Amino acid sequence: MLVEDDPDIADLLALHLRDEGHEVDVVDDGDDGLARALECRYDLIVLDIMLPGTDGFDICRRLRQEKCHIPILMVTAKTEEVDKVLGLELGADDYITKPFSIREVLARVKAIFRRVEVDQEAQRADEEDASIEYDGLVIEPAKRKVTADGESVDLTSKEYDLLLLFARNPGRAYSRQELLDEVWGYQYSGYSHTVNTHINRLRNKIEPDPSSPRYVKTVWGVGYRFAELEELAARDT
């Protein structure tokens, strides 16, 4: 969203941002800009400070108070250092001062999106490395380590990959072909018996009673799924 009350600047910025492949909503006053921004449906807000209605500083302040973390690139005609500092302290991600070149604006926009992408990749990596615990079963992806009721479990590579896939998607039913595609690769199409064999081996290693599985459930006519936490809690009560 581009919040800018100067129609010439707004048209110029919108034109070049769209040329870069971005969808752009243009808003020319602060009240409308704040209302739309609070919906938190934008990937970036390019925000002028001097606006009719609510000014850019107040928009930025309100968004951060409402825990709306859309990246904000502030645009100002002011050159005082205090305005730049205030904008950043209120939660803006970057700022640019008028007059500016279009090339500089586009570079700042690309930089913000790249930082967001890096942050998201780091968050995904942290989530992927986070330990998974299910009723006595602990999976540590960063170490590729599994313990059951405090005892280390020695799994083959494919047994571990199967277990991790299940544990990250509790409740989801996988057909044997889907498991082949996800764990072994599409070239193993037709080898459904391979899945059955590995499931049996996995159950023998992690299940307290393999004949009555606690974790890896059979979905008749489909394949297998991992028990949801509610099921495990109900079973233990």
TIRONU-714654 format. One line per 2 residues: number of its first residue (from 1); their letters; for each residue x, y, z of C-alpha. Coordinates in steps of 0.02 Angstrom, whole numbers, plus 50000, padded with zeros to 5 digits. Each point is the difference from the previous one (the first is absolute). Example, Ala and Ser with C-alpha at 12.3 -4.5 7.8 and 13.67 -1.06 7.14 Angstrom:
# residues 2
1	AS	50615 49775 50390  50069 50172 49967 .
This chain:
# residues 237
1	ML	50000 50000 50000  50063 50173 49952 .
3	VE	49938 50139 50114  50043 50165 49914 .
5	DD	49894 50157 49978  50101 50075 49857 .
7	PD	49916 49926 49845  50153 50025 49888 .
9	IA	50116 49909 50119  49870 49866 50034 .
11	DL	49972 49966 49815  50187 49993 49965 .
13	LA	50037 49881 50143  49851 49889 49963 .
15	LH	50049 49990 49816  50177 49942 50035 .
17	LR	49950 49882 50141  49874 49917 49885 .
19	DE	50133 49988 49865  50100 49899 50127 .
21	GH	49855 49878 50016  49922 50067 50160 .
23	EV	49814 50027 50027  49975 50175 50070 .
25	DV	49855 50080 50092  50014 50190 50003 .
27	VD	49924 50098 50145  50008 50189 50012 .
29	DG	49955 50034 50182  50057 49936 50168 .
31	DD	49832 49948 50071  49963 49883 49854 .
33	GL	50180 49940 50002  49991 49954 50184 .
35	AR	49834 49910 49979  50067 49896 49856 .
37	AL	50167 49969 50085  49915 49931 50156 .
39	EC	49931 49860 49893  50182 49939 49992 .
41	RY	49980 49928 49825  50143 50091 49915 .
43	DL	50180 49943 49976  50068 50177 50011 .
45	IV	49939 50177 50037  50086 50147 49917 .
47	LD	49947 50139 50117  50015 50188 49982 .
49	IM	50015 50094 50164  49907 50161 49957 .
51	LP	49823 49944 49961  49824 50071 50018 .
53	GT	49915 49920 50148  50109 49879 50098 .
55	DG	50184 50033 49966  50129 49868 49958 .
57	FD	50076 49997 50174  49832 49965 50080 .
59	IC	49960 49865 49872  50166 49915 50036 .
61	RR	49976 50016 50188  49824 49929 49994 .
63	LR	50048 49851 49891  50140 49949 50117 .
65	QE	49887 50022 50151  49876 49882 49917 .
67	KC	50139 49872 49969  49986 50022 49813 .
69	HI	50176 49968 49935  49982 50046 49817 .
71	PI	50165 50075 49940  49991 50190 49985 .
73	LM	50104 50111 49886  49975 50179 50056 .
75	VT	50010 50142 49873  50028 50177 50061 .
77	AK	50037 50172 49932  50082 50042 50165 .
79	TE	50188 49984 50015  50021 50021 50188 .
81	EV	50088 49852 50078  49873 49998 50142 .
83	DK	49859 49954 49879  50097 49854 49931 .
85	VL	50044 49939 50174  49821 50020 50060 .
87	GL	49934 49900 49853  50120 49857 50033 .
89	EL	49965 50003 50187  49814 49987 49965 .
91	GA	50032 49841 49902  50032 50052 49820 .
93	DD	50116 49882 49909  50083 50131 49890 .
95	YI	49977 50178 49941  50035 50103 49845 .
97	TK	50004 50189 49983  49923 50104 49862 .
99	PF	50061 50040 49871  50049 49822 49958 .
101	SI	50039 49900 49845  49883 49860 49947 .
103	RE	50149 49883 49990  50038 50033 50184 .
105	VL	49819 49967 50052  49996 49836 49905 .
107	AR	50166 49950 50077  49933 50035 50175 .
109	VK	49842 49900 49963  50102 49852 49937 .
111	AI	50112 50010 50154  49850 49995 50117 .
113	FR	49925 49850 49912  50167 49912 50005 .
115	RV	50016 50031 50187  49825 49931 50025 .
117	EV	50045 49846 49898  50158 49972 50102 .
119	DQ	49904 50019 50163  49870 49876 49941 .
121	EA	50133 49876 49948  50083 50017 50170 .
123	QR	49833 49974 50087  49965 49845 49896 .
125	AD	50172 49933 50041  49969 50028 50185 .
127	EE	49831 49914 49988  50075 49855 49904 .
129	DA	50137 49979 50132  49880 50013 50147 .
131	SI	49975 49840 50099  49834 49909 49978 .
133	EY	49927 49913 50152  49853 49879 49999 .
135	DG	49954 49906 50158  50171 49930 50039 .
137	LV	50065 50005 49821  50129 50137 49968 .
139	IE	50070 50044 49828  50147 50120 49987 .
141	PA	50018 50048 49816  50161 50098 50024 .
143	KR	50083 49841 50064  49893 49873 49905 .
145	KV	49976 49921 50170  49847 49907 50065 .
147	TA	49961 49942 50176  49850 49902 50063 .
149	DG	49963 50007 50186  50176 50064 50029 .
151	ES	50085 49861 49901  50097 50037 49840 .
153	VD	49922 49924 49844  50113 49944 49858 .
155	LT	49911 50037 49836  50056 49980 49822 .
157	SK	50001 50155 49890  49833 49959 49918 .
159	EY	49919 49948 50164  50052 50168 50073 .
161	DL	49938 50096 49848  49832 49912 50011 .
163	LL	49983 50037 50185  50046 50183 49978 .
165	LF	49876 50021 49858  49862 49924 50105 .
167	AR	50044 50098 50157  50002 50167 49909 .
169	NP	49828 49965 49928  49898 49916 50139 .
171	GR	49828 49942 49947  50035 50008 49814 .
173	AY	49968 49837 49909  50131 49950 49872 .
175	SR	49975 49870 49866  50144 49880 49971 .
177	QE	50035 50084 49834  50009 50171 50085 .
179	LL	50124 49932 50125  50103 49926 49860 .
181	DE	50002 50167 49911  50042 50099 50156 .
183	VW	50132 49887 50076  50071 49894 49859 .
185	GY	49962 50104 49846  49882 49979 49853 .
187	QY	50113 49872 49916  49943 49871 50128 .
189	SG	49821 50004 49939  49919 49830 50020 .
191	YS	50108 49940 50145  49864 50015 50132 .
193	HT	50064 49846 50090  50156 50101 50042 .
195	VN	49893 50120 50101  49913 49859 50092 .
197	TH	50167 49922 50046  50071 50162 50066 .
199	IN	49842 50042 50097  50008 49830 50085 .
201	RL	50183 50025 50045  49966 50176 50063 .
203	RN	49857 49940 50110  50108 49862 50072 .
205	KI	50127 50131 50052  49891 50142 50068 .
207	EP	49834 49924 50052  49978 49934 50178 .
209	DP	49884 49868 49924  50025 49983 49810 .
211	SS	49842 49895 49985  49899 50147 50067 .
213	PR	50093 50154 49934  49997 50158 50102 .
215	YV	50084 50115 49873  49994 49934 49822 .
217	KT	49819 49955 49961  49934 49901 49853 .
219	VW	49866 50086 49897  49909 49856 49919 .
221	GV	49982 50017 49813  50119 50149 49998 .
223	GY	50167 49977 50087  50068 50070 50163 .
225	RF	49993 50153 50111  50080 50062 50160 .
227	AE	49891 50013 50155  49948 50175 50055 .
229	LE	50043 50061 50174  49817 49993 50052 .
231	EL	49995 49815 49960  50157 49965 50101 .
233	AA	49934 50099 50148  49831 49911 49994 .
235	RD	50087 49832 49992  50102 50039 50156 .
237	T	49850 50056 50104 .
